[in-house]
Amino acid sequence: MKVRRARTLDLSVTFMDSFYDIDVRADLVQLAAELEIAPARAPRRAGWLIEWGQAIARHQTSATKL
């Protein structure tokens, strides 16, 4: 129904591969593992995960010095 409406408004419609929600820890772990193998699939997310991992490592290092 929505596709038909978009087309009547002369809007283009493209279907993409489905992706999963990231709303629990297991989903994030799965995404990180997949993007470690194929970062080009979602390059911005892959970059964010690298930065996040570095921030966590810095935090853990500073916490152990206390």
Buried (B, 14 or more C-beta within 10 A) or exposed (E): EEEEEEEEEEEEEEEEEEEEEBEEEEEEEEBBEBBEEEBEEBEEBBEEBBEEEEEEEEEEEEEEEE
